[in-house]
Structures are given as C-alpha cells and as structure tokens.
Amino acid sequence: MRARDRLVEGLDQNPPAYHPSLRLKRHQASGPGVFELSFGDGGRALVRFGEQVREGMPHVEWLAIGGHEIVD
C-alpha cells in the first residue's frame, strides 16, 4: 500500500516525479506502455497508465502484483 501511495503522490506532481524507492522502469517484454514497479524486499507490480476516468486524475491500470515471477 505504501508503494501505491508513493506512485499516486508522484503522479500528482507536474511533471510526474516518482519516489526512488519505487524503481519504476519500462517493461518492454510486456508490451508498449507497460512499466515495472519494484518495491520493498522483492515486491513487483506491472502497471500501465490509461485514459483518464476522472478529469485531472491519472488512471493507473494494475496488471499484476506479486514477486519476481510476474516479470518473467
């Protein structure tokens, strides 16, 4: 939950600035627009930023959450 909160905080900035503990990077093996977020002791998430659902609010699509196995 802390990683999610830090991601949202970073998205609220203009331009977006992500907390270094999130280690956000493109994950090309999963296709265009997919990012890998690594956090804590082995936590991983695959996310994509989608079309806004609410005006002025970024939309994050959580594709997978788990350990390193989700990025293999």
CHARMM-style PDB file with segment names, atoms N, HN, CA, C and O in Angstrom:
ATOM      1  N   MET     1       0.833  -1.193   0.000  1.00  0.00      PROA
ATOM      2  CA  MET     1       0.000   0.000   0.000  1.00  0.00      PROA
ATOM      3  C   MET     1       0.874   1.253   0.000  1.00  0.00      PROA
ATOM      4  O   MET     1       0.510   2.274  -0.583  1.00  0.00      PROA
ATOM      5  N   ARG     2       2.017   1.166   0.651  1.00  0.00      PROA
ATOM      6  HN  ARG     2       2.314   0.337   1.125  1.00  0.00      PROA
ATOM      7  CA  ARG     2       2.919   2.329   0.678  1.00  0.00      PROA
ATOM      8  C   ARG     2       3.423   2.622  -0.734  1.00  0.00      PROA
ATOM      9  O   ARG     2       3.516   3.785  -1.128  1.00  0.00      PROA
ATOM     10  N   ALA     3       3.750   1.579  -1.497  1.00  0.00      PROA
ATOM     11  HN  ALA     3       3.674   0.635  -1.176  1.00  0.00      PROA
ATOM     12  CA  ALA     3       4.213   1.773  -2.874  1.00  0.00      PROA
ATOM     13  C   ALA     3       3.120   2.433  -3.712  1.00  0.00      PROA
ATOM     14  O   ALA     3       3.407   3.331  -4.503  1.00  0.00      PROA
ATOM     15  N   ARG     4       1.885   1.999  -3.548  1.00  0.00      PROA
ATOM     16  HN  ARG     4       1.652   1.269  -2.906  1.00  0.00      PROA
ATOM     17  CA  ARG     4       0.767   2.606  -4.280  1.00  0.00      PROA
ATOM     18  C   ARG     4       0.635   4.073  -3.939  1.00  0.00      PROA
ATOM     19  O   ARG     4       0.467   4.913  -4.824  1.00  0.00      PROA
ATOM     20  N   ASP     5       0.711   4.386  -2.643  1.00  0.00      PROA
ATOM     21  HN  ASP     5       0.847   3.705  -1.924  1.00  0.00      PROA
ATOM     22  CA  ASP     5       0.603   5.782  -2.210  1.00  0.00      PROA
ATOM     23  C   ASP     5       1.724   6.627  -2.790  1.00  0.00      PROA
ATOM     24  O   ASP     5       1.496   7.763  -3.206  1.00  0.00      PROA
ATOM     25  N   ARG     6       2.938   6.081  -2.822  1.00  0.00      PROA
ATOM     26  HN  ARG     6       3.124   5.158  -2.484  1.00  0.00      PROA
ATOM     27  CA  ARG     6       4.068   6.838  -3.380  1.00  0.00      PROA
ATOM     28  C   ARG     6       3.913   7.042  -4.880  1.00  0.00      PROA
ATOM     29  O   ARG     6       4.274   8.099  -5.398  1.00  0.00      PROA
ATOM     30  N   LEU     7       3.382   6.052  -5.581  1.00  0.00      PROA
ATOM     31  HN  LEU     7       3.088   5.194  -5.160  1.00  0.00      PROA
ATOM     32  CA  LEU     7       3.140   6.203  -7.009  1.00  0.00      PROA
ATOM     33  C   LEU     7       2.123   7.312  -7.249  1.00  0.00      PROA
ATOM     34  O   LEU     7       2.335   8.164  -8.112  1.00  0.00      PROA
ATOM     35  N   VAL     8       1.044   7.313  -6.515  1.00  0.00      PROA
ATOM     36  HN  VAL     8       0.872   6.621  -5.815  1.00  0.00      PROA
ATOM     37  CA  VAL     8      -0.005   8.332  -6.674  1.00  0.00      PROA
ATOM     38  C   VAL     8       0.539   9.714  -6.333  1.00  0.00      PROA
ATOM     39  O   VAL     8       0.233  10.682  -7.030  1.00  0.00      PROA
ATOM     40  N   GLU     9       1.332   9.826  -5.283  1.00  0.00      PROA
ATOM     41  HN  GLU     9       1.580   9.040  -4.717  1.00  0.00      PROA
ATOM     42  CA  GLU     9       1.936  11.116  -4.926  1.00  0.00      PROA
ATOM     43  C   GLU     9       2.796  11.642  -6.074  1.00  0.00      PROA
ATOM     44  O   GLU     9       2.761  12.833  -6.385  1.00  0.00      PROA
ATOM     45  N   GLY    10       3.563  10.758  -6.699  1.00  0.00      PROA
ATOM     46  HN  GLY    10       3.591   9.791  -6.446  1.00  0.00      PROA
ATOM     47  CA  GLY    10       4.404  11.167  -7.816  1.00  0.00      PROA
ATOM     48  C   GLY    10       3.598  11.620  -9.022  1.00  0.00      PROA
ATOM     49  O   GLY    10       3.995  12.547  -9.728  1.00  0.00      PROA
ATOM     50  N   LEU    11       2.463  10.966  -9.259  1.00  0.00      PROA
ATOM     51  HN  LEU    11       2.140  10.214  -8.685  1.00  0.00      PROA
ATOM     52  CA  LEU    11       1.602  11.330 -10.376  1.00  0.00      PROA
ATOM     53  C   LEU    11       0.940  12.685 -10.169  1.00  0.00      PROA
ATOM     54  O   LEU    11       0.565  13.347 -11.137  1.00  0.00      PROA
ATOM     55  N   ASP    12       0.795  13.101  -8.912  1.00  0.00      PROA
ATOM     56  HN  ASP    12       1.099  12.563  -8.126  1.00  0.00      PROA
ATOM     57  CA  ASP    12       0.174  14.392  -8.609  1.00  0.00      PROA
ATOM     58  C   ASP    12       1.094  15.561  -8.929  1.00  0.00      PROA
ATOM     59  O   ASP    12       0.638  16.702  -8.993  1.00  0.00      PROA
ATOM     60  N   GLN    13       2.386  15.297  -9.133  1.00  0.00      PROA
ATOM     61  HN  GLN    13       2.757  14.370  -9.081  1.00  0.00      PROA
ATOM     62  CA  GLN    13       3.338  16.363  -9.423  1.00  0.00      PROA
ATOM     63  C   GLN    13       3.368  16.642 -10.922  1.00  0.00      PROA
ATOM     64  O   GLN    13       3.040  15.780 -11.738  1.00  0.00      PROA
ATOM     65  N   ASN    14       3.767  17.857 -11.263  1.00  0.00      PROA
ATOM     66  HN  ASN    14       4.033  18.557 -10.600  1.00  0.00      PROA
ATOM     67  CA  ASN    14       3.837  18.230 -12.674  1.00  0.00      PROA
ATOM     68  C   ASN    14       5.218  18.769 -12.982  1.00  0.00      PROA
ATOM     69  O   ASN    14       5.544  19.866 -12.528  1.00  0.00      PROA
ATOM     70  N   PRO    15       6.047  18.055 -13.728  1.00  0.00      PROA
ATOM     71  CA  PRO    15       5.817  16.735 -14.315  1.00  0.00      PROA
ATOM     72  C   PRO    15       5.883  15.655 -13.246  1.00  0.00      PROA
ATOM     73  O   PRO    15       6.398  15.896 -12.154  1.00  0.00      PROA
ATOM     74  N   PRO    16       5.368  14.471 -13.546  1.00  0.00      PROA
ATOM     75  CA  PRO    16       5.408  13.390 -12.554  1.00  0.00      PROA
ATOM     76  C   PRO    16       6.832  13.112 -12.076  1.00  0.00      PROA
ATOM     77  O   PRO    16       7.778  13.115 -12.864  1.00  0.00      PROA
ATOM     78  N   ALA    17       6.966  12.875 -10.783  1.00  0.00      PROA
ATOM     79  HN  ALA    17       6.198  12.873 -10.142  1.00  0.00      PROA
ATOM     80  CA  ALA    17       8.269  12.561 -10.176  1.00  0.00      PROA
ATOM     81  C   ALA    17       8.037  11.419  -9.198  1.00  0.00      PROA
ATOM     82  O   ALA    17       7.270  11.553  -8.245  1.00  0.00      PROA
ATOM     83  N   TYR    18       8.698  10.307  -9.437  1.00  0.00      PROA
ATOM     84  HN  TYR    18       9.322  10.198 -10.211  1.00  0.00      PROA
ATOM     85  CA  TYR    18       8.438   9.102  -8.652  1.00  0.00      PROA
ATOM     86  C   TYR    18       9.491   8.914  -7.571  1.00  0.00      PROA
ATOM     87  O   TYR    18      10.675   9.168  -7.796  1.00  0.00      PROA
ATOM     88  N   HSD    19       9.064   8.477  -6.417  1.00  0.00      PROA
ATOM     89  HN  HSD    19       8.102   8.270  -6.234  1.00  0.00      PROA
ATOM     90  CA  HSD    19       9.956   8.210  -5.298  1.00  0.00      PROA
ATOM     91  C   HSD    19      10.990   7.177  -5.741  1.00  0.00      PROA
ATOM     92  O   HSD    19      10.630   6.174  -6.357  1.00  0.00      PROA
ATOM     93  N   PRO    20      12.278   7.408  -5.435  1.00  0.00      PROA
ATOM     94  CA  PRO    20      13.321   6.484  -5.903  1.00  0.00      PROA
ATOM     95  C   PRO    20      13.148   5.053  -5.393  1.00  0.00      PROA
ATOM     96  O   PRO    20      13.640   4.120  -6.027  1.00  0.00      PROA
ATOM     97  N   SER    21      12.471   4.859  -4.280  1.00  0.00      PROA
ATOM     98  HN  SER    21      12.071   5.617  -3.765  1.00  0.00      PROA
ATOM     99  CA  SER    21      12.292   3.504  -3.749  1.00  0.00      PROA
ATOM    100  C   SER    21      11.380   2.658  -4.633  1.00  0.00      PROA
ATOM    101  O   SER    21      11.337   1.439  -4.471  1.00  0.00      PROA
ATOM    102  N   LEU    22      10.644   3.281  -5.572  1.00  0.00      PROA
ATOM    103  HN  LEU    22      10.680   4.272  -5.703  1.00  0.00      PROA
ATOM    104  CA  LEU    22       9.727   2.536  -6.432  1.00  0.00      PROA
ATOM    105  C   LEU    22      10.436   1.854  -7.595  1.00  0.00      PROA
ATOM    106  O   LEU    22       9.933   0.868  -8.135  1.00  0.00      PROA
ATOM    107  N   ARG    23      11.576   2.357  -7.978  1.00  0.00      PROA
ATOM    108  HN  ARG    23      11.985   3.157  -7.539  1.00  0.00      PROA
ATOM    109  CA  ARG    23      12.348   1.776  -9.077  1.00  0.00      PROA
ATOM    110  C   ARG    23      11.448   1.484 -10.291  1.00  0.00      PROA
ATOM    111  O   ARG    23      11.332   0.344 -10.741  1.00  0.00      PROA
ATOM    112  N   LEU    24      10.830   2.530 -10.792  1.00  0.00      PROA
ATOM    113  HN  LEU    24      10.924   3.456 -10.426  1.00  0.00      PROA
ATOM    114  CA  LEU    24       9.907   2.438 -11.923  1.00  0.00      PROA
ATOM    115  C   LEU    24      10.692   2.451 -13.228  1.00  0.00      PROA
ATOM    116  O   LEU    24      11.530   3.326 -13.445  1.00  0.00      PROA
ATOM    117  N   LYS    25      10.416   1.462 -14.112  1.00  0.00      PROA
ATOM    118  HN  LYS    25       9.735   0.751 -13.936  1.00  0.00      PROA
ATOM    119  CA  LYS    25      11.088   1.405 -15.414  1.00  0.00      PROA
ATOM    120  C   LYS    25      10.166   0.729 -16.420  1.00  0.00      PROA
ATOM    121  O   LYS    25       9.249  -0.003 -16.046  1.00  0.00      PROA
ATOM    122  N   ARG    26      10.420   0.983 -17.697  1.00  0.00      PROA
ATOM    123  HN  ARG    26      11.164   1.578 -18.000  1.00  0.00      PROA
ATOM    124  CA  ARG    26       9.639   0.334 -18.751  1.00  0.00      PROA
ATOM    125  C   ARG    26       9.872  -1.168 -18.715  1.00  0.00      PROA
ATOM    126  O   ARG    26      10.978  -1.630 -18.433  1.00  0.00      PROA
ATOM    127  N   HSD    27       8.824  -1.921 -19.003  1.00  0.00      PROA
ATOM    128  HN  HSD    27       7.926  -1.546 -19.232  1.00  0.00      PROA
ATOM    129  CA  HSD    27       8.944  -3.376 -19.067  1.00  0.00      PROA
ATOM    130  C   HSD    27       8.575  -3.797 -20.485  1.00  0.00      PROA
ATOM    131  O   HSD    27       7.435  -4.166 -20.765  1.00  0.00      PROA
ATOM    132  N   GLN    28       9.560  -3.733 -21.369  1.00  0.00      PROA
ATOM    133  HN  GLN    28      10.487  -3.433 -21.142  1.00  0.00      PROA
ATOM    134  CA  GLN    28       9.328  -3.935 -22.794  1.00  0.00      PROA
ATOM    135  C   GLN    28       8.798  -5.315 -23.127  1.00  0.00      PROA
ATOM    136  O   GLN    28       8.070  -5.465 -24.108  1.00  0.00      PROA
ATOM    137  N   ALA    29       9.136  -6.324 -22.348  1.00  0.00      PROA
ATOM    138  HN  ALA    29       9.728  -6.202 -21.551  1.00  0.00      PROA
ATOM    139  CA  ALA    29       8.678  -7.688 -22.636  1.00  0.00      PROA
ATOM    140  C   ALA    29       7.158  -7.815 -22.515  1.00  0.00      PROA
ATOM    141  O   ALA    29       6.570  -8.737 -23.080  1.00  0.00      PROA
ATOM    142  N   SER    30       6.524  -6.908 -21.789  1.00  0.00      PROA
ATOM    143  HN  SER    30       7.002  -6.159 -21.330  1.00  0.00      PROA
ATOM    144  CA  SER    30       5.067  -6.969 -21.599  1.00  0.00      PROA
ATOM    145  C   SER    30       4.304  -6.106 -22.593  1.00  0.00      PROA
ATOM    146  O   SER    30       3.074  -6.066 -22.558  1.00  0.00      PROA
ATOM    147  N   GLY    31       5.006  -5.425 -23.466  1.00  0.00      PROA
ATOM    148  HN  GLY    31       6.005  -5.458 -23.494  1.00  0.00      PROA
ATOM    149  CA  GLY    31       4.341  -4.621 -24.488  1.00  0.00      PROA
ATOM    150  C   GLY    31       4.494  -3.139 -24.257  1.00  0.00      PROA
ATOM    151  O   GLY    31       4.991  -2.712 -23.216  1.00  0.00      PROA
ATOM    152  N   PRO    32       4.066  -2.351 -25.232  1.00  0.00      PROA
ATOM    153  CA  PRO    32       4.223  -0.902 -25.136  1.00  0.00      PROA
ATOM    154  C   PRO    32       3.388  -0.312 -24.005  1.00  0.00      PROA
ATOM    155  O   PRO    32       2.252  -0.723 -23.770  1.00  0.00      PROA
ATOM    156  N   GLY    33       3.963   0.643 -23.323  1.00  0.00      PROA
ATOM    157  HN  GLY    33       4.886   0.978 -23.513  1.00  0.00      PROA
ATOM    158  CA  GLY    33       3.243   1.355 -22.268  1.00  0.00      PROA
ATOM    159  C   GLY    33       3.168   0.650 -20.935  1.00  0.00      PROA
ATOM    160  O   GLY    33       2.497   1.136 -20.025  1.00  0.00      PROA
ATOM    161  N   VAL    34       3.841  -0.492 -20.787  1.00  0.00      PROA
ATOM    162  HN  VAL    34       4.387  -0.887 -21.526  1.00  0.00      PROA
ATOM    163  CA  VAL    34       3.814  -1.233 -19.525  1.00  0.00      PROA
ATOM    164  C   VAL    34       5.084  -0.915 -18.744  1.00  0.00      PROA
ATOM    165  O   VAL    34       6.185  -0.904 -19.295  1.00  0.00      PROA
ATOM    166  N   PHE    35       4.910  -0.657 -17.458  1.00  0.00      PROA
ATOM    167  HN  PHE    35       4.016  -0.666 -17.010  1.00  0.00      PROA
ATOM    168  CA  PHE    35       6.020  -0.321 -16.576  1.00  0.00      PROA
ATOM    169  C   PHE    35       6.102  -1.330 -15.446  1.00  0.00      PROA
ATOM    170  O   PHE    35       5.091  -1.853 -14.978  1.00  0.00      PROA
ATOM    171  N   GLU    36       7.329  -1.590 -15.020  1.00  0.00      PROA
ATOM    172  HN  GLU    36       8.150  -1.165 -15.400  1.00  0.00      PROA
ATOM    173  CA  GLU    36       7.570  -2.435 -13.846  1.00  0.00      PROA
ATOM    174  C   GLU    36       7.884  -1.527 -12.675  1.00  0.00      PROA
ATOM    175  O   GLU    36       8.698  -0.609 -12.778  1.00  0.00      PROA
ATOM    176  N   LEU    37       7.241  -1.792 -11.585  1.00  0.00      PROA
ATOM    177  HN  LEU    37       6.580  -2.537 -11.501  1.00  0.00      PROA
ATOM    178  CA  LEU    37       7.438  -1.061 -10.346  1.00  0.00      PROA
ATOM    179  C   LEU    37       7.969  -2.074  -9.342  1.00  0.00      PROA
ATOM    180  O   LEU    37       7.286  -3.047  -9.023  1.00  0.00      PROA
ATOM    181  N   SER    38       9.181  -1.854  -8.843  1.00  0.00      PROA
ATOM    182  HN  SER    38       9.736  -1.064  -9.102  1.00  0.00      PROA
ATOM    183  CA  SER    38       9.690  -2.770  -7.820  1.00  0.00      PROA
ATOM    184  C   SER    38       9.796  -2.004  -6.518  1.00  0.00      PROA
ATOM    185  O   SER    38      10.137  -0.821  -6.500  1.00  0.00      PROA
ATOM    186  N   PHE    39       9.500  -2.689  -5.439  1.00  0.00      PROA
ATOM    187  HN  PHE    39       9.222  -3.649  -5.453  1.00  0.00      PROA
ATOM    188  CA  PHE    39       9.422  -2.011  -4.145  1.00  0.00      PROA
ATOM    189  C   PHE    39       9.702  -3.005  -3.037  1.00  0.00      PROA
ATOM    190  O   PHE    39       9.565  -4.215  -3.216  1.00  0.00      PROA
ATOM    191  N   GLY    40      10.091  -2.483  -1.903  1.00  0.00      PROA
ATOM    192  HN  GLY    40      10.202  -1.500  -1.757  1.00  0.00      PROA
ATOM    193  CA  GLY    40      10.310  -3.318  -0.724  1.00  0.00      PROA
ATOM    194  C   GLY    40      11.311  -4.421  -0.973  1.00  0.00      PROA
ATOM    195  O   GLY    40      12.254  -4.251  -1.746  1.00  0.00      PROA
ATOM    196  N   ASP    41      11.110  -5.540  -0.326  1.00  0.00      PROA
ATOM    197  HN  ASP    41      10.344  -5.678   0.302  1.00  0.00      PROA
ATOM    198  CA  ASP    41      12.016  -6.675  -0.417  1.00  0.00      PROA
ATOM    199  C   ASP    41      11.468  -7.700  -1.404  1.00  0.00      PROA
ATOM    200  O   ASP    41      10.978  -8.755  -1.000  1.00  0.00      PROA
ATOM    201  N   GLY    42      11.551  -7.388  -2.708  1.00  0.00      PROA
ATOM    202  HN  GLY    42      11.948  -6.532  -3.036  1.00  0.00      PROA
ATOM    203  CA  GLY    42      11.135  -8.333  -3.732  1.00  0.00      PROA
ATOM    204  C   GLY    42       9.749  -8.119  -4.296  1.00  0.00      PROA
ATOM    205  O   GLY    42       9.305  -8.917  -5.122  1.00  0.00      PROA
ATOM    206  N   GLY    43       9.048  -7.080  -3.888  1.00  0.00      PROA
ATOM    207  HN  GLY    43       9.408  -6.432  -3.218  1.00  0.00      PROA
ATOM    208  CA  GLY    43       7.724  -6.815  -4.436  1.00  0.00      PROA
ATOM    209  C   GLY    43       7.816  -6.258  -5.841  1.00  0.00      PROA
ATOM    210  O   GLY    43       8.716  -5.475  -6.147  1.00  0.00      PROA
ATOM    211  N   ARG    44       6.885  -6.659  -6.701  1.00  0.00      PROA
ATOM    212  HN  ARG    44       6.154  -7.294  -6.453  1.00  0.00      PROA
ATOM    213  CA  ARG    44       6.847  -6.199  -8.084  1.00  0.00      PROA
ATOM    214  C   ARG    44       5.395  -5.922  -8.477  1.00  0.00      PROA
ATOM    215  O   ARG    44       4.462  -6.543  -7.967  1.00  0.00      PROA
ATOM    216  N   ALA    45       5.238  -4.983  -9.386  1.00  0.00      PROA
ATOM    217  HN  ALA    45       5.996  -4.479  -9.800  1.00  0.00      PROA
ATOM    218  CA  ALA    45       3.934  -4.718  -9.984  1.00  0.00      PROA
ATOM    219  C   ALA    45       4.159  -4.321 -11.437  1.00  0.00      PROA
ATOM    220  O   ALA    45       5.149  -3.666 -11.762  1.00  0.00      PROA
ATOM    221  N   LEU    46       3.249  -4.714 -12.296  1.00  0.00      PROA
ATOM    222  HN  LEU    46       2.445  -5.246 -12.032  1.00  0.00      PROA
ATOM    223  CA  LEU    46       3.227  -4.253 -13.677  1.00  0.00      PROA
ATOM    224  C   LEU    46       2.036  -3.316 -13.805  1.00  0.00      PROA
ATOM    225  O   LEU    46       0.914  -3.669 -13.444  1.00  0.00      PROA
ATOM    226  N   VAL    47       2.292  -2.112 -14.327  1.00  0.00      PROA
ATOM    227  HN  VAL    47       3.203  -1.825 -14.621  1.00  0.00      PROA
ATOM    228  CA  VAL    47       1.241  -1.099 -14.444  1.00  0.00      PROA
ATOM    229  C   VAL    47       1.263  -0.487 -15.837  1.00  0.00      PROA
ATOM    230  O   VAL    47       2.262  -0.535 -16.555  1.00  0.00      PROA
ATOM    231  N   ARG    48       0.125   0.088 -16.184  1.00  0.00      PROA
ATOM    232  HN  ARG    48      -0.686   0.127 -15.600  1.00  0.00      PROA
ATOM    233  CA  ARG    48       0.001   0.862 -17.422  1.00  0.00      PROA
ATOM    234  C   ARG    48      -0.834   2.087 -17.069  1.00  0.00      PROA
ATOM    235  O   ARG    48      -1.761   2.009 -16.263  1.00  0.00      PROA
ATOM    236  N   PHE    49      -0.500   3.206 -17.674  1.00  0.00      PROA
ATOM    237  HN  PHE    49       0.253   3.269 -18.329  1.00  0.00      PROA
ATOM    238  CA  PHE    49      -1.246   4.435 -17.428  1.00  0.00      PROA
ATOM    239  C   PHE    49      -2.294   4.564 -18.523  1.00  0.00      PROA
ATOM    240  O   PHE    49      -1.955   4.684 -19.701  1.00  0.00      PROA
ATOM    241  N   GLY    50      -3.570   4.539 -18.135  1.00  0.00      PROA
ATOM    242  HN  GLY    50      -3.845   4.441 -17.179  1.00  0.00      PROA
ATOM    243  CA  GLY    50      -4.665   4.546 -19.088  1.00  0.00      PROA
ATOM    244  C   GLY    50      -5.308   5.910 -19.239  1.00  0.00      PROA
ATOM    245  O   GLY    50      -4.847   6.909 -18.687  1.00  0.00      PROA
ATOM    246  N   GLU    51      -6.388   5.919 -20.007  1.00  0.00      PROA
ATOM    247  HN  GLU    51      -6.763   5.107 -20.455  1.00  0.00      PROA
ATOM    248  CA  GLU    51      -7.167   7.135 -20.227  1.00  0.00      PROA
ATOM    249  C   GLU    51      -7.758   7.617 -18.901  1.00  0.00      PROA
ATOM    250  O   GLU    51      -8.144   6.814 -18.052  1.00  0.00      PROA
ATOM    251  N   GLN    52      -7.820   8.919 -18.742  1.00  0.00      PROA
ATOM    252  HN  GLN    52      -7.506   9.571 -19.432  1.00  0.00      PROA
ATOM    253  CA  GLN    52      -8.386   9.481 -17.510  1.00  0.00      PROA
ATOM    254  C   GLN    52      -9.838   9.048 -17.354  1.00  0.00      PROA
ATOM    255  O   GLN    52     -10.619   9.066 -18.306  1.00  0.00      PROA
ATOM    256  N   VAL    53     -10.177   8.660 -16.133  1.00  0.00      PROA
ATOM    257  HN  VAL    53      -9.543   8.645 -15.359  1.00  0.00      PROA
ATOM    258  CA  VAL    53     -11.551   8.319 -15.795  1.00  0.00      PROA
ATOM    259  C   VAL    53     -12.213   9.532 -15.160  1.00  0.00      PROA
ATOM    260  O   VAL    53     -13.375   9.841 -15.424  1.00  0.00      PROA
ATOM    261  N   ARG    54     -11.439  10.215 -14.311  1.00  0.00      PROA
ATOM    262  HN  ARG    54     -10.495   9.965 -14.097  1.00  0.00      PROA
ATOM    263  CA  ARG    54     -11.899  11.470 -13.689  1.00  0.00      PROA
ATOM    264  C   ARG    54     -11.018  12.603 -14.175  1.00  0.00      PROA
ATOM    265  O   ARG    54      -9.797  12.461 -14.242  1.00  0.00      PROA
ATOM    266  N   GLU    55     -11.618  13.704 -14.507  1.00  0.00      PROA
ATOM    267  HN  GLU    55     -12.610  13.820 -14.453  1.00  0.00      PROA
ATOM    268  CA  GLU    55     -10.909  14.885 -15.007  1.00  0.00      PROA
ATOM    269  C   GLU    55      -9.733  15.254 -14.105  1.00  0.00      PROA
ATOM    270  O   GLU    55      -9.894  15.431 -12.898  1.00  0.00      PROA
ATOM    271  N   GLY    56      -8.553  15.366 -14.706  1.00  0.00      PROA
ATOM    272  HN  GLY    56      -8.422  15.222 -15.687  1.00  0.00      PROA
ATOM    273  CA  GLY    56      -7.368  15.797 -13.980  1.00  0.00      PROA
ATOM    274  C   GLY    56      -6.719  14.738 -13.107  1.00  0.00      PROA
ATOM    275  O   GLY    56      -5.743  15.021 -12.413  1.00  0.00      PROA
ATOM    276  N   MET    57      -7.251  13.513 -13.133  1.00  0.00      PROA
ATOM    277  HN  MET    57      -8.044  13.282 -13.697  1.00  0.00      PROA
ATOM    278  CA  MET    57      -6.709  12.433 -12.303  1.00  0.00      PROA
ATOM    279  C   MET    57      -6.106  11.358 -13.210  1.00  0.00      PROA
ATOM    280  O   MET    57      -6.807  10.808 -14.059  1.00  0.00      PROA
ATOM    281  N   PRO    58      -4.819  11.053 -13.044  1.00  0.00      PROA
ATOM    282  CA  PRO    58      -4.240   9.979 -13.852  1.00  0.00      PROA
ATOM    283  C   PRO    58      -4.893   8.642 -13.514  1.00  0.00      PROA
ATOM    284  O   PRO    58      -5.313   8.416 -12.380  1.00  0.00      PROA
ATOM    285  N   HSD    59      -4.971   7.772 -14.493  1.00  0.00      PROA
ATOM    286  HN  HSD    59      -4.629   7.956 -15.415  1.00  0.00      PROA
ATOM    287  CA  HSD    59      -5.586   6.456 -14.303  1.00  0.00      PROA
ATOM    288  C   HSD    59      -4.499   5.395 -14.398  1.00  0.00      PROA
ATOM    289  O   HSD    59      -3.809   5.298 -15.413  1.00  0.00      PROA
ATOM    290  N   VAL    60      -4.346   4.606 -13.354  1.00  0.00      PROA
ATOM    291  HN  VAL    60      -4.907   4.684 -12.529  1.00  0.00      PROA
ATOM    292  CA  VAL    60      -3.337   3.549 -13.315  1.00  0.00      PROA
ATOM    293  C   VAL    60      -4.040   2.202 -13.422  1.00  0.00      PROA
ATOM    294  O   VAL    60      -4.936   1.896 -12.634  1.00  0.00      PROA
ATOM    295  N   GLU    61      -3.630   1.402 -14.398  1.00  0.00      PROA
ATOM    296  HN  GLU    61      -2.903   1.651 -15.038  1.00  0.00      PROA
ATOM    297  CA  GLU    61      -4.146   0.048 -14.547  1.00  0.00      PROA
ATOM    298  C   GLU    61      -3.115  -0.895 -13.934  1.00  0.00      PROA
ATOM    299  O   GLU    61      -1.981  -0.969 -14.408  1.00  0.00      PROA
ATOM    300  N   TRP    62      -3.500  -1.608 -12.895  1.00  0.00      PROA
ATOM    301  HN  TRP    62      -4.421  -1.548 -12.510  1.00  0.00      PROA
ATOM    302  CA  TRP    62      -2.616  -2.571 -12.232  1.00  0.00      PROA
ATOM    303  C   TRP    62      -2.772  -3.899 -12.947  1.00  0.00      PROA
ATOM    304  O   TRP    62      -3.822  -4.535 -12.857  1.00  0.00      PROA
ATOM    305  N   LEU    63      -1.741  -4.321 -13.652  1.00  0.00      PROA
ATOM    306  HN  LEU    63      -0.888  -3.805 -13.725  1.00  0.00      PROA
ATOM    307  CA  LEU    63      -1.811  -5.535 -14.465  1.00  0.00      PROA
ATOM    308  C   LEU    63      -1.447  -6.788 -13.686  1.00  0.00      PROA
ATOM    309  O   LEU    63      -2.030  -7.849 -13.909  1.00  0.00      PROA
ATOM    310  N   ALA    64      -0.481  -6.675 -12.768  1.00  0.00      PROA
ATOM    311  HN  ALA    64      -0.007  -5.813 -12.587  1.00  0.00      PROA
ATOM    312  CA  ALA    64      -0.056  -7.817 -11.953  1.00  0.00      PROA
ATOM    313  C   ALA    64       0.687  -7.294 -10.741  1.00  0.00      PROA
ATOM    314  O   ALA    64       1.404  -6.295 -10.815  1.00  0.00      PROA
ATOM    315  N   ILE    65       0.507  -7.981  -9.622  1.00  0.00      PROA
ATOM    316  HN  ILE    65      -0.074  -8.792  -9.562  1.00  0.00      PROA
ATOM    317  CA  ILE    65       1.213  -7.642  -8.387  1.00  0.00      PROA
ATOM    318  C   ILE    65       1.692  -8.949  -7.772  1.00  0.00      PROA
ATOM    319  O   ILE    65       0.942  -9.922  -7.699  1.00  0.00      PROA
ATOM    320  N   GLY    66       2.942  -8.965  -7.331  1.00  0.00      PROA
ATOM    321  HN  GLY    66       3.551  -8.174  -7.389  1.00  0.00      PROA
ATOM    322  CA  GLY    66       3.484 -10.187  -6.708  1.00  0.00      PROA
ATOM    323  C   GLY    66       4.981 -10.065  -6.517  1.00  0.00      PROA
ATOM    324  O   GLY    66       5.495  -9.004  -6.163  1.00  0.00      PROA
ATOM    325  N   GLY    67       5.666 -11.158  -6.756  1.00  0.00      PROA
ATOM    326  HN  GLY    67       5.248 -12.020  -7.044  1.00  0.00      PROA
ATOM    327  CA  GLY    67       7.117 -11.198  -6.659  1.00  0.00      PROA
ATOM    328  C   GLY    67       7.747 -11.181  -8.037  1.00  0.00      PROA
ATOM    329  O   GLY    67       7.098 -10.837  -9.025  1.00  0.00      PROA
ATOM    330  N   HSD    68       9.008 -11.552  -8.097  1.00  0.00      PROA
ATOM    331  HN  HSD    68       9.536 -11.831  -7.294  1.00  0.00      PROA
ATOM    332  CA  HSD    68       9.739 -11.514  -9.351  1.00  0.00      PROA
ATOM    333  C   HSD    68       9.109 -12.398 -10.433  1.00  0.00      PROA
ATOM    334  O   HSD    68       9.328 -12.163 -11.621  1.00  0.00      PROA
ATOM    335  N   GLU    69       8.342 -13.394 -10.044  1.00  0.00      PROA
ATOM    336  HN  GLU    69       8.164 -13.585  -9.078  1.00  0.00      PROA
ATOM    337  CA  GLU    69       7.747 -14.307 -11.019  1.00  0.00      PROA
ATOM    338  C   GLU    69       6.807 -13.603 -11.993  1.00  0.00      PROA
ATOM    339  O   GLU    69       6.595 -14.111 -13.095  1.00  0.00      PROA
ATOM    340  N   ILE    70       6.238 -12.463 -11.634  1.00  0.00      PROA
ATOM    341  HN  ILE    70       6.410 -12.051 -10.739  1.00  0.00      PROA
ATOM    342  CA  ILE    70       5.299 -11.788 -12.524  1.00  0.00      PROA
ATOM    343  C   ILE    70       5.993 -11.112 -13.694  1.00  0.00      PROA
ATOM    344  O   ILE    70       5.338 -10.780 -14.681  1.00  0.00      PROA
ATOM    345  N   VAL    71       7.296 -10.902 -13.611  1.00  0.00      PROA
ATOM    346  HN  VAL    71       7.828 -11.172 -12.808  1.00  0.00      PROA
ATOM    347  CA  VAL    71       8.000 -10.217 -14.694  1.00  0.00      PROA
ATOM    348  C   VAL    71       8.777 -11.167 -15.584  1.00  0.00      PROA
ATOM    349  O   VAL    71       9.415 -10.734 -16.543  1.00  0.00      PROA
ATOM    350  N   ASP    72       8.732 -12.455 -15.283  1.00  0.00      PROA
ATOM    351  HN  ASP    72       8.214 -12.807 -14.504  1.00  0.00      PROA
ATOM    352  CA  ASP    72       9.445 -13.438 -16.114  1.00  0.00      PROA
ATOM    353  C   ASP    72       8.659 -13.779 -17.350  1.00  0.00      PROA
ATOM    354  OT1 ASP    72       9.107 -14.589 -18.163  1.00  0.00      PROA
TER     355      ASP     72
END
